[in-house]
Amino acid sequence: MKSAIRAASPPAKPLILYDGDCAFCAFWILRWQRATWQLVDFLPFQHDTIGARFPELRSNQLATTIHLVETDGSIYTGAEAVFRALACNSARHWPIDWYERFPVFARWSETAYSFVAEHRAFFSLLTRMAWGGHADPPSHLLIRSIFLRSIGVIYLIAFLSLWVQISGLVGSNGILPAKLSIDAMRQNATAQHIGVDRYRVLPTLCWLSASDTSLNIQCGAGAILASLLIIGFAPAPCLFLLWLLYLSLASINREFLGFQWDNLLLETGFLAIFLAPLQLRPSLARAPPPSRLVLWLLRWLLFRLMFESGCVKLLSGDPAWRNLTALTVHYETQPLPTWIGWYVHQLPIWAQKTSTVLMFIIELVIPFLIFAPRRPRHAACAALVALQIVIFLTGNYCFFNLLTIALCLLLLDDAALLKMVPQKWQSAVTAIHHPSPIIRRVRWPRQILKTLACITVAISTIQLVSMFQLRFPWPGPVMWVYEWVTPFRTINTYGLFAVMTMTRPEIIIQGSKDGTTWVEYEFRYKPVGLKQRPKFVEPHQPRLDWQMWFAALGSYRQNPWFVNFCARLLDGSPEVVRLLKRNPFPAGPPRYIRAVVYEYHFTDWRTWRQTGAWWRRELKGLYIPTISRRAAEPAAPPAAKAH
């Protein structure tokens, strides 16, 4: 608040007077010095010159509250003094704006300041626990550089992984040809008189061309742009084009690119555009600091990812999660387990229940530390990364774990990484911890970032509230924006395995030349042979193998793509056959195709030692009746026996 006293001899620069004998004050004064770019002077009121320079200020007043002496002689105290001093840094001007505009905020600020000032010993202890001895304001230049390059690596993995499969998935001879999909959408848009808005409803470059060449060009361009992002060339334009290309392929390929990590990559990649510096060749020395607003939006994304993942398990009402037995079957029934998952499955039930409790703590409690001070936030980073490493080791989840770990990096700051990087980077980061306010750097306009934040927070809040099945009368314009942006898949809900799959049905596809002798098709990664050891395939995602797991949970009528897949096998489509491990009919396609369902289980230690089998299985029946090469619909199967 403003004092009625004015300084008789105003200082040349704003001057903060504080209690130099208070460790709590000394810590925060050092932090504010760095934050104000040396545009404010800080002196303890015990300094010899203070009494002579400001005789109007009494020592008992100076000992109880901070004083700011402005260059015009005005004197401010308490929270207002702090806010006005910090406002010398243009990026920290919002507290004083709120203080002047909102009386409630001003009143609460002063109340909180007075309470802290009266209990400085206690809050000094809390400060040491929360921040340690690191008084510098956090810098995230190095963290941003590593994060953006990590996103480049993940985009590269995603595009290369898709590139080797895309012809078989949505090529002209693939399972779900993109050209047929876009032609159907075009006819539908014309019939409903949808004009330009069709590009929003289905945001894909395949409106221009859905040929095999176009699909391959999009994958190749994505790989090239990801490589440029890794080396740090034009990060913002590269990130925008990468997001656009991946959205294009995901929109035309929804059956095979509709996984949560595809949504997470689109959302992370979109926010990363606004975190990136607007320079062609940014360096740590020349790049502006990352936007704190966008940094918090990415942390908010990480919070939603983890917290929603824990909530959906409890909100689903699944007894396996509530009685803590879900992990007794999870490693066996997940889509693509690893051989480490087989070993973890053998652990006793008490260990599985303990693991479930720890998982719930990490997903439901630890995420709140994302918004805590430095030390708790670093602890949250360690816990979240540890969970991702365990998931990585026990199951194949594409690039999901890598992407989540990349988001966890944003919980750290440069000081936490300086000892782990080359010396030249250490020097560069140290040199720019205190950038000069005179240097003008190109930044994203604040209005764009504020609009981005408002839309992201509003829509994600709607999704979070809906998850708890709470009714709230959201304003019409907010709901209109929500519906408008939905096709872009850049603000999403998350949560895997809300309901635990208790059994593992596996579809085994069989082909026959004569309708009597049947031969099984082998997939590259999904279980077929009983002695086939579970593999590590991540960060690559065999999308057909994944879809086979989902198809087994329903019927072929719920998965029309599966019928198309069988038809392509009958045609002998080279692009589709290449998605499999081995073609059992190299001389020509089979005349008949059928699919049967087995229930698979992990073997135990004894069986594995005696037989070498990792799996055992039980025949459950037909998944789809026999399909002949002459008909697109299921045909009556001849008498036969399976092999």
Secondary structure, DSSP 8 states (H G I E B T S, - for coil): -EEEEE-SS--SS-EEEE-TT-HHHHHHHHHHHHHTTT-SEEEETTSTTHHHH-TTS-HHHHHHS-EEE-TTSEEEEHHHHHHHHHTTSGGG-HHHHHHHH-HHHHHHHHHHHHHHHHTHHHHHHHHHHHHTT--S----HHHHHHHHHHHHHHHHHHHHHHHTTHHHHHSTTSSS-HHHHHHHHHHHHHHTT--TTHHHHS--GGGT--SHHHHHHHHHHHHHHHHHHHHTSSHHHHHHHHHHHHHHHHHHTTTTS-SHHHHHHHHHHHHHHHHS-SSSS--TTTS----HHHHHHHHHHHHHHHHHHHHHHHHT--HHHHTT-THHHHHHHSSSB-HHHHHHHTS-HHHHHHHHHHHHHHHHTGGGGGGS-HHHHHHHHHHHHHHHHHHHHHB--TTHHHHHHHHHHTTS-HHHHGGGS-HHHHHHHHHTSS--TTS------HHHHHHHHHHHHHHHHHHHHHHTT------HHHHHHHHHHGGG--S----S-SS---S-EEEEEEEESSSSB-EE-EESSS--STT------TTS--HHHHHHHHHHTS-GGG-HHHHHHHHHHHHT-HHHHTTEEE-S-TTS--SEEEEEEEEEEE--HHHHHHH--SEEEEEEEEEEEEEETT-SSB----S-B--
